[in-house]
């Protein structure tokens, strides 16, 4: 699952970040939640801000040392897009010869 967020700091220009597998795992570890909860749309504002904070760090965007410091500098965080991480399943070609 990938979540793209628009971060609007109190000072500076808005920017977008996208979660990675690492960001989602960091969230699961910190909040003792499962990625399955995201599929239901049941996540909190703090969850969204955590995703933005961790994704910014992973993408090399300078952020304060702590999540609380990041929150203090935020005007807004909005979900732009949620992309399901489950790929579609194609036809199985296992065991088929290349000439068939």
Secondary structure, DSSP 8 states (H G I E B T S, - for coil): -EEEEEEEESSS--EEEE--HHHHHHHHHHHT--HHHHHTT---HHHHHHHHHHHHHHTT----SSHHHHHHTEEEEEEEEEE----------TT--TT-
